[in-house]
Amino acid sequence: MVLRHSLSLDGYGAVAPGVPEDVLVEYDEDEEFIAYMGDLLGRAGVHAMGSKTYGDMAGYWPYRTGPEADAMNRIPKVVFSRRPIETPWDTTTVCSGDLATEIGDLKERGVGPIMVHGGVRFAQSVVAADLVDEYHLMVGPVAYGAGGPLFTTFTRLKLVDVKSFPRGNLALTYVRPDAG
């Protein structure tokens, strides 16, 4: 399982009330970063997310074009929600059971790499359940000063790749320290 999440320089995965949410500075003007994200998103076998993120993405990606949109629209989506939700986006499945069990079932079915997107609460839940094998952290050149952290307990990771982009965004890839 791969967790793709955006962070501020000071480590927040969600902003405090009243703080602008644009963590990835000038994202739309950074062609190199857009190409990188299109490649990263396109490697997924399935995109997994919480219901709030699904609603936001389903209202955005189907109306876009380009490498990122192509990947997001083509690859199946799995939404984790304990209550019924509408699924207007093609190729969507809703899972309402235990998160670890549902992820285990996806892995057993061999759906390919599971790329997790989501708000910080959903991301915290997959981290807390120790389900993440690889972290793709997108760090923007902004500091929020407050907000919701991605990590809520001590977590040791091994850095395996760093990419920097012209507008100041960073892509950091981490794995578990015991990973080969």
Disulfide bonds with the S-S distance in Angstrom:
none
